[in-house]
Amino acid sequence: MAKKQQRIDSPQMDLDVFGLIRNVSERQAAAAAVKADAGKYNVDVRVRELLSAALKACPLSRWEAAGKMSELLGVEITKAQLDSWTAESKENHRFPFAYAAAFCVTVGDKSLLRLLAELCGGYYIEGEDAIRLELGKIEDQKQALAKREAAIRGFLDERRR
């Protein structure tokens, strides 16, 4: 004998299946985006690597670099501090951002500033590149003003007719 299917007569909600799928997909995408950004700005290892590479490429010894930074900052910087800021094992010894400009000038490397600009969604440019960028902005402004001038002249010409 065949079993009868039990019928449920309770009022059921009309389910928008595609809407549910879309909501789940959106939540999963949002969660994935948060996970992708998680830790993005924890750059301790990258800063240590940049500092180490800059010091290795610098013609000054670490003692000399510390001395020059001390002169620029008016604060005593030691070789031991430089070593602590670059050592992976010294997690509690972080490079102070207040010293970034003096470090970059001392070692002649702007990688630290480039990293900061990149993290903030920008670019670090200097010297002639910065001047060329400014000239490009001026050219763009000139073109915009020329278009505006042409539109105003056209308006005046139409009014005269």
VEXDOFI-473917 format. One record per atom (N, C-alpha, C): residue in one letter; x, y, z. Coordinates in steps of 0.001 Angstrom, whole numbers, plus 500000, padded with zeros to 6 digits. Atoms other than C-alpha are relative to their C-alpha. Example, Ala and Ser with C-alpha at 12.3 -4.5 7.8 and 13.67 -1.06 7.14 Angstrom:
REM residues 2
a500890498810500000 a512300495500507800 a500900501200500000 s499180498810499940 s513670498940507140 s499230501090500730 
This chain:
REM residues 161
m500829498838500000 m500000500000500000 m500888501245500000 a499207498783500141 a501343503395499044 a499719500940501154 k500130499064498895 k501999505873501760 k499452501321499493 k500550498706500363 k499989509061501583 k500960501095500466 q499160498868499588 q501984512268501574 q499201500879500937 q500664499128499050 q501199514435504496 q500019501411499446 r500132498646500509 r499975517833503463 r500099500997501142 i499877498956498982 i500961520929505407 i499196501185499512 d500868498908500392 d498296523572505261 d500311501292500750 s499689498781499261 s499998526115507480 s500376501097499018 p499643498908500908 p500393529526505919 p501526500102499900 q498558499920500222 q503850529715504370 q500334501337499357 m499543498751500596 m505852532761503440 m500411499744498563 d499570500091501384 d506420533375499775 d501494500332499981 l498556499811499955 l510172532927499473 l500518500483498657 d499309499514501186 d512165534963496990 d501359499311499993 v498788500822499988 v514801532300496329 v501189500779499445 f498888499260500600 f516882534527494071 f500454501143500903 g499650498948499047 g516746537327496618 g500833499459501139 l499225500632498933 l517991534970499317 l501413499677499534 i498672500330500547 i520822533767497111 i500827501261499832 r499291498734500204 r521728537352496233 r500493500544501347 n499606499500498672 n521764538355499946 n501160499200500573 v498912500852499504 v523936535381500880 v501288500308499248 s498817499699500813 s526308536146497997 s500610501337500405 e499505498676499602 e526559539794499029 e500687499938501366 r499383500143498678 r527264538836502644 r501340499277499914 q498743500738500163 q529931536353501552 q501063500894499360 a499044499094500654 a531543538958499266 a500507501039500992 a499595499011498998 a531541541522502082 a500949499382501022 a499129500690499039 a533065538995504494 a501373499732499389 a498717500254500676 a535742538085501928 a500804501281499885 a499300498720500104 a536578541776501446 a500609500385501340 v499478499686498669 v536968542256505201 v501207499122500310 k498874500905499754 k539205539164505415 k501213500399499169 a498887499599500866 a541302540442502468 a500721501214500572 d499400498809499412 d541874543756504277 d500546499753501403 a499557500285498639 a542479542124507652 a501521499904500043 g498547500014499854 g546045542849508638 g500754500762498925 k499339499286501110 k546755544873505486 k500884501138500504 y499267498845499507 y547927547812507558 y500942499656501154 n499015500435499021 n549954545772510033 n501288499736499225 v498846500039500897 v553196546496508233 v501328499897500746 d498787500067499189 d555695545820510993 d501137499286499270 v498953500767500689 v557589543175509008 v500503500762498776 r499587499237501193 r557581545284505846 r500867501193500366 v499197498846499565 v558898548325507727 v501390499542500408 r498686500528499596 r561678546248509291 r500846499635498780 e499273500381501218 e562612544880505860 e500485501225499239 l499605498770500698 l562638548357504293 l501144500702500718 l498923499374499223 l564765549756507113 l501313499248499806 s498786500824500168 s567230546848506831 s500608500195498622 a499497499853501372 a567506547120503054 a500614501382499784 a499482498638500156 a567986550889503219 a501334500165500710 l498732499902499269 l570706550577505844 l501115499218499301 k498983500780500727 k572507547865503832 k500476500724498758 a499637499291501231 a572418549986500674 a500697501334500286 c499419498713499620 c573569553095502549 c501520499873500151 p498535500066499856 p577306553884502349 p500464500222501443 l499639499758498603 l577257554868506037 l499886498714500812 s500154501112499064 s577818552354508807 s498780500305500875 r501147499760499116 r575009551910511310 r500339501029501086 w499583498997499011 w577013553957513845 w499912501392499389 e500042498696500668 e577377556781511328 e498561500428499714 a501406499687500274 a573706556571510326 a499300500449501280 a500595499614498717 a572666556719513983 a500454501399500406 g499467498676499671 g574930559728514505 g499351501097499162 k500604498988500872 k573535561588511502 k498525500205500355 m501391499859499591 m569952560849512561 m499909500797501303 s499981499268498727 s570805562129516053 s500156501494499758 e499796498583500333 e572060565391514548 e498729500607499426 l501198499476500660 l568951565804512382 l498817500128500958 l501149500018499093 l566519564984515182 l500216500780501290 g499725499379498708 g568265566560518148 g499688499050501145 v500278501066499034 v567642563249519944 v501048498932499765 e498978501019500192 e570214560563520587 e499391498715499431 i500361501271500637 i569790557588518248 i501260499148500035 t498838500876499888 t572092554629518832 t499945498891498947 k499935501158500902 k573245551749516671 k499090498891500526 a500851501035499393 a571451549441519115 a498528500245499677 q501380499688500371 q568193551262518395 q499738499605498547 l500150500386501409 l568698550839514647 l499905498485499878 d500029501464500031 d569421547157515233 d498663499458500507 s501282500452499434 s566276546767517363 s498851500256499031 w501079499664500934 w564081548497514772 w499989499085498777 t499926500861501186 t565285546128512062 t499923498513500318 a499985501418499626 a565408542845514000 a498586499445500119 e501311500648499920 e562431540537513532 e499719499496501407 s500166500560498648 s563010539122517011 s499619501069501025 k500299498911499050 k562452542541518636 k498624500599499691 e501368499588500338 e558675542745518207 e499546501247500750 n500432498849499207 n558277545361520936 n500782501271499696 h499189498845500370 h560825547710519362 h499597500430498594 r500517499547501285 r558998549560516600 r500621501331499627 f499433498765500529 f560382552299514415 f498991501137500166 p500921498879499809 p558840555657515420 p499832500789498702 f500267499251501227 f557159557421512505 f500603501403500065 a499436498655499843 a558424560736513911 a501445500071499500 y498609500032500455 y561918559626512810 y500115499686498501 a499981500461501387 a560940558659509246 a500750500950499067 a499342499043500897 a562070561856507501 a501511500011500225 a498567500001499692 a565439561881509285 a500655498720499503 f499450501266500490 f565952558207508446 f500164500042498485 c499955499960501466 c565115558727504761 c501119500916499496 v498931499075500397 v567454561725504489 v501360499391500303 t498720500582499592 t570221559898506336 t500460498912499041 v499602501140500827 v570190556743504224 v499808500252498506 g500208499676501407 g569103558402500979 g499019499057499320 d500973500954500537 d566152556036500503 d498607500423500449 k501364499546499692 k562472556990500321 k498983498853500015 s500907501153500037 s561006553450500375 s498965500036501114 l500912499918498866 l559453554038503779 l498844500952499689 l501033499032500366 l557575557081502493 l499111499453498884 r500783500612501080 r556501555199499365 r498996498995500569 l500895500961499361 l555038552450501565 l498817500709500647 l501060499262499342 l553057554957503607 l499020500573498977 a500866499443501049 a551748556681500480 a499145498909499356 e500715501130500608 e550782553319498946 e498861499527500905 l501019500452499059 l548888552271502085 l498835500983500097 c501038498971499946 c546979555548502001 c499332500210498643 g500625499905501315 g546067555036498342 g500608501066499109 g499365498948500785 g548525557569496969 g501327499556499417 y498690500232500598 y551915557888495359 y500985500981500606 y498948499101499554 y555189559353496491 y500780500425498772 i499214499482501122 i556778561582493897 i500852501159500514 e499119498933499552 e559625564043494191 e500764500586498819 g499127499380500981 g561929566339492278 g499288500401498722 e500540499601501299 e561310566854488573 e498664499347499700 d501288500662500218 d558476564331488550 d498863500804500637 a501011499188499324 a556567566490491033 a499742501282499204 i500145498781500792 i557217569575488901 i499238499703498702 r500732500386501217 r556034567757485760 r498518499759500297 l501387500218499600 l552892566708487588 l499284501335500167 e500594498673499811 e552248570318488572 e499754500680498655 l500199499438501343 l552757571414484949 l498810499342499300 g501143500702500584 g550270568748483861 g498687500530500554 k501196499430499388 k547724570130486314 k499690501376499406 i500180498669500585 i548276573627484943 i499454499884498576 e500495500213501368 e547767572352481368 e498526499600500009 d501406500407499878 d544512570665482419 d499111501195500340 q500764498810499630 q543335573898484029 q499862500953498822 k500047499145501187 k544234575855480881 k498946499501499019 q500981500573500928 q542187573475478727 q498576500203500504 a501331499807499426 a539226573682481100 a499576501456499881 l500314498578500136 l539415577485481095 l499730500371498542 a500221499712501424 a539681577551477288 a498604499531499573 k501351500492500307 k536515575419477024 k498945500920500590 r500949499103499345 r534732577672479487 r499922501331499274 e499959498733500749 e535880580770477620 e499241499862498684 a500691500221501276 a534639579303474305 a498488499929500205 a501438500102499728 a531253578490475837 a499399501369500291 i500498498660499669 i530867582001477236 i499961500872498758 r499977499211501243 r531902583597473926 r498859499573499071 g501110500499500821 g529423581366472110 g498671500507500490 f501231499486499412 f526671582410474502 f499819501462499651 l500076498573500312 l527502586108473960 l499694500217498524 d500243499867501441 d527568585662470171 d498525499721499669 e501408500331500216 e524088584061470259 e499101501128500478 r500824498892499446 r522725586935472370 r500051501213499099 r499859498825500881 r524051589499469892 r499143499869498760 r500768500225501223 r522126587932467015 r498580500298500179 
